Amino acid sequence: MERVLHRQWPEGTIPSQTVLDNINALANLPFHIADRVIDEVEAIYVGEGSIVELDGMGVLRGRLTYPEGPHSRPFERLAGIYRYGVVALGSLPHESISLVLHEVGHVLDIADRMMSETREWRDLHRACVARLCEPYWHIRHEWWAEAFALTAGDGFEVLTDLLAGDTRLAYDVTSYFQDHYGVMQ
């Protein structure tokens, strides 16, 4: 991980607990997942603030995540992103159970030729959407990454809550990620 990890906070300072938590989450990735991430990314930047404060991400300042979409937000409000081979992890608040695992989910989704676009996931996502209150999770690849984070982060109870108490559907989601990635805690 060290060959791709770039710590970005002022020298001689101690980063926030959020940044330290992101570093620890990267260090605690299961080896088979960490190896995949290392093989797929050019860099992982971890630092304070939003992603636009981190190396290579300043070009996103003033732009929207989904210019035509109803769930668009400025990149300045994002705590994390995976884009063009770079993972950026900031310290802003976020909706995810784990910012690191969510972004790792995006890395794996893209590395495995858009698993979020397969018929298997489309069918599973379609079943989830009817129960998901948060509209952002209606975006198929975002729910894929978050469902990965929930499964890998031992978030079955949270997953069940997000799915309006449907334990069978939550089990189907966790089984999907266990079968494809072996990530259940």
N, C-alpha and C positions, 0 to 999 in steps of 0.2 A: 504494500500500500504506500510505503514511503516514497517510492519512485514517482508516483503521480500526485501525491498530496502536497498542497501548498498552503501553509498557515499564513493568514493575512491579518495581522493586527500589529500595532506599533511595537517595535522592539523595546524590550524592557518593561512591558506592561503585561498584566494578567488579563486574559480575555474573559468575557462574561461566562456565566455558568451555562448559558445556552450554547455558546461556541464550544466549550469544553464537553458538553453532552454530545454535540455532533461529532467531535473527534473520538470520543469514547464509543459512540455507536458504530462508527467506521471500524474501529479497532476490534469490536465485538461481532462483526459480521461472520457468519459461518464460513469456514475456509473455502468451500466450493463456490460460494457466492462471491466472496472477496476476490478469488482468482478470476472469476468471470468479469467482474467490474474492472479489475486491473488490466485485463486483456482488451477491454472494449473502450476505455476512456483514455484521452490524452492527458487530462488533468482533473484534479478535484481541488477547488478553491474553498477554503473555510475561513470565514471572518465575520466581522461585525456588520450590522445593518442589513440592507436589502442586497439583492444580487447585483444591482447596478454599481455597488460600491466595490465589487471584487474584480480582479484582473480579467480583461477581455469581455466584460459584461456591460461596460459603460455605454456601448453603442445602442443598448436597449432602452436607455433613458428617454422618457417621453413617448415611448411606443406602447401599444396595447397588446396584451397576450393573444387575443382572438379579435382582430379588428372588426370583423363582421358579426361576431357572436354576442349573444345576450349575457354571457358570463365573463365578458372581457374585463380586465383590470390592468392598470399600468404596471409595467415591470418593476417600478419602484416599490410596489407593495408586496412583491414576492420574496419569500424567505429562501426558496430553493428553486433550482431549474436544472434540467439536463438538456443541453442544446449543442449540436455540432461537436460531439465528443468531449464536452466539458460539463462537469457537475459543479454547480456553485451552491454553497450552503451558507446562508447568512443567519442572522440572529432575530429576525422579525417574528412576531407571532404567526402561527399557521394553523390550518384546520386539521392537519394530518396527525395520526397517532404517533408517527415518527417521520420527521422530515427526511432523515437519512434513508430509511427503508422505502419511503415513497419515491425518492429520486432513484434509488437502486432499482426499484420496480420499473421506472421508465427506461433505465439502461438495459435491463433484461428484455423488456418488451421490444425495444428497437433492435437489440442484438439478435433476438430470435425471430426476426422478420415479422414484427408487429403481431405478436400473440394476441393482442387486444382486438385484432381484426379477423381472427379465425372464427369459423362458424361456431365452434364449441364455446368460445367466450362471448360471442354476440348473443347466443341463446341464453347463456347464464346472466349476462348483463341485462337483457330484456326482462328476465324474471326479477332481477333486483330493482330495476328502475321504478316499478310500480310501488315499491316500498320505501325507496330512498327519498327522504324529505329535502336533503340538501341538493339543489339543482346542479351544483358544480359536479357532483358525482354522476350526473346523467351523461356527462361527456365520457364516452366509452374508455378511452385510454387513461383518463384521470381516475376512473373507478378501478380499472385494472391495477394501476400503480398503488392506489390506496388499499385495495383488497389484498395485494401482495404485502404491503406494510402491516396490515392488521393480522394476516396469517403469520408472517415471519416474526412479528412483535408480540405474539401471544395475546392478541386482542380479540379473542372469540366473543367475549361478552359485549365489547363495544361493537363488533361486527353485527352481532345479533340485535343489539339496540338500533343500529343504523338501518337494519332490515325489518324494523317494526316488530321485533320479537320472533321472527320466523327462524327458528333454530334449524329446521331442515335445510332451508336455503343457505344459512350461514355455514352449515356443515358441507353443503355442496361446493361453496366457494373455497373453504379451507381445503377440501379434498382436491380441488382443481390445482391449487398451488402446491400441495404436498406431492401430488402425482407428477407435476411438471418440474418442480424445483426442490423438493425435499426440505421445506423450510419450517415445518411446524415445530414449535418449541416443546 
